[in-house]
Amino acid sequence: MNKVLITGAGTGFGHEVALRLAEKGFDVIATVEIYGQIQTLKRQAHERGVKLQVEKLDVTNEGDRRKALGWGVEILVNNAGIGEGGSTVDIPAANIRNEWEVNVTGPLLLTQGIAKQMARRGAGRIVWVSSREGLNVNPFTGIYAASKHAVEAIAETMKLELQEFGVEVATVNPGPFLTGFNDRIFQTYHSWEDDPADRLFDYDKLAFPRAQYDPEPVYATMTAVAAGEIDTYRNLEPKEMIEETKNLIMAPWDKKTTDGLGTRPDQVQSSYDMEPETLITP
């Protein structure tokens, strides 16, 4: 398998992984959401000394998804995604729906057609870029986490359904990495068409509630999973957060509805205390 389609390659993880896969000799179709990103990505690939096939692919656009069926994709990396910050009780309906369309519905519809092509060939690899928040949650990123929990359910089910057809399925679960994505999540409230006076929280006072890591481990792991060099189904980075993540998955079994009523949880207070773009230093 040599032909890779990676969505959301204009920025962040997808951008770097597309370049690294091309450096490894893969035939990479790097897709971006809007036409304005195409020439920039081509120029960046030229500067790195690699060649990319750069295409416009908005995963929410039916025509774009149909076009991708003609590319002969052997490895699909579902990386495109957005983050919507804000309380679950404040985010307006339009923003909730857009989060779901970009992170869940669009990628799934894209994958359906390509997965069938893979199944008929008897080979293929599908990598879902999920998140640590597909396994845990943090305050003010609950709608994003919900979309990634949905991705987890889809990917795990797809693993079962496509196994007999020779199609591999894996997930990559980045934690809090400093790519700008997490901090942008806490700026999306500026786009809300609502009455600010009706909000439960003042988003001018809040920031992403965790310090963030250098993204190199995600670049390396995501590239290796797409290339077939790592064959584990779930791939969480940074690895130092694996035990914490597992413990938090189990924690709800011991929670009570009355725990902490009338007090602010530490996780919420962290959003008030943190400064944007906070990097964890080794």
Number of C-alpha atoms within 10 A of each C-alpha: 13 14 17 25 28 27 26 25 28 23 15 17 24 25 22 20 25 30 24 21 22 22 17 11 12 19 20 25 23 28 30 25 20 12 14 11 17 19 12 13 23 17 14 15 22 13 10 13 11 18 20 22 15 23 23 20 26 22 29 21 15 13 11 16 20 15 13 21 15 9 13 13 23 21 28 24 29 24 25 27 22 19 24 23 26 26 16 14 12 18 20 16 12 10 19 15 12 16 20 21 19 20 26 22 19 19 24 21 17 24 21 11 14 24 26 15 17 23 16 12 13 14 18 25 23 26 21 28 25 29 24 22 22 21 17 19 18 15 20 27 21 20 24 27 23 20 25 26 21 17 23 24 12 14 22 16 12 18 17 12 12 19 14 11 16 15 24 21 27 24 25 26 23 24 23 24 24 20 16 13 17 23 20 18 19 23 18 16 21 10 9 14 12 14 9 13 8 8 14 11 15 11 20 11 11 21 24 28 26 22 17 21 20 15 18 15 16 23 19 15 21 33 23 16 23 27 18 14 11 14 14 12 16 15 23 22 24 20 13 9 13 15 10 11 19 12 11 14 13 11 10 9 8 6 9 8 6 7 8 9 8 7 7 9 11 10 14 15 13 17 21 15 15 16 17 20 19 17 15 13 8 5
